[in-house]
Amino acid sequence: MQFRRFGALDFDVSVLGFGAMRLPTREGRVDEAETIRMIRYAIDHGVNYVDTAYPYHGGQSEVVVGRALADGYRQKVSVATKLPCWEVRDRADFDRLLDIQLGRLGLPCVDFYLLHALSKDTWPRMRSLGVLGWAKGAIAAGRFRHLGFSFHDSQDVFKEIVDAYDWSMCQVQYNYMDVESQAGREGVRYAASKGIPVVVMEPLLGGKLVNPPEAIRSLWDGARRKRSATAWALDWLWDQPEVTTVLSGMTTMEQVRENVALAAASRPAALTAEEKSLVDQVRARYREVITIPCTACNYCMPCPNGVDIPGNFGNYNDGIAFDKPEASRGQYAWWRVAFESVKLLDHDVRAACCAECGECEDKCPQSIPIARWMGVIHSVLGEGKAFVRSV
């Protein structure tokens, strides 16, 4: 296993972390025995960072992670979990939620506690409720050791949050397709320049980069040095010294073994100029097969009916470009759950909510027939009809 210094902390972290969001399941519940076997295999082979969160697997993730860390394994790893900011109504909820999480984990203290999914909306609310002062007290009381945050929003918002506090770490979505979206390459470098460790999530874009369509596979096959699609994606991240560790949400023991082996062989600055160019070509090819020419400029937003127009376009495009229709349908279904059940969203963002008012179409610089596409997107992703490439 390879290790990197975790910012200013006296801690060398494995370049591969175990993300507990996509654990193996059986009959709708986490397969506890297999999960424990996978986590302990990873730890036995050098992984020393395990990441979970309040909502993962409906709360089962924290429970099973805690059980996996029995029998002396807790002493071998740093554990991270996350405050579900969407569940916080007042300051008393900070302690209430942390109590629940420590109880699920069966631990008196976690190493890293993250403010989960900070954005331009959640960050001001958390700050106004005094989360930073509360965290200082919780650290002094020994309930967790370090405060960090995970993030889904724009680069400007990311930099604002980075500059607002002396964070122990940040967690961002980053992969060779997301070089410009969310925090992106610029955000990763910005955090690193401030001495903040960068923990990467979604390195394989939710698995979409693992089994590429033929157009992409042919590019990878032309490389001098042969790698799997998974190896290309992970090596691209580990090549960057600004990346501290990469979380992989592993579902099978085969994935654990493969990723552990890749991590052991990884090195920073190992890709050649030719190989970096090839990754750029793959990114460009993926973008060529995108169906709806949305650039996510957000000129169409906000939608008066609450639809996340760029988000729906991106999800639909992903289903075609990555040849992962069920992944896009799953994301579409999750948006409904996130609104109706777990309250992660404060309104329904799906294409189904489009009222065809046409307000957005006058603002779109790409002249996309947005209302027509929204109907198609709902029929394809919400009702299971076949993907189409034009309306």
Buried (B, 14 or more C-beta within 10 A) or exposed (E): BBBBEBBEBEBEBBBBBBBBBBBBBEEEEBBBEBBBBBBBBBBEBBBBBBBBBBBBBEBBBBBBBBBBBEEEBBEBBBBBBBBBBBBBEEEEBBBBBBEBBBEBBBBEBBBBBBBBBBBEEBBEEBBEBEBBEBBEEBBEEEBBBBBBBBBBBBBEBBBBBBEEBEBBBBBBBBBBBBBEBBBBBEBBBBBBEBEBBBBBBBBBBBBBBBBBBEBBEEBBEEBEEEBEBBBBBBBBBBBBEBBBBBBBBBBEBEBBBBBBBBBBEBEBEEBEEEBEEBBEBBBEBBEEBBBBEBEBEEBBBEBEBBBBBBBBBBBBBBBBBBBBBEBBBBBBEBBBEBBEEBEBBEEBBBBBBBEEEEBBBEEBEEEBBBBBBBBBBBBBBBEEEEBEEEB
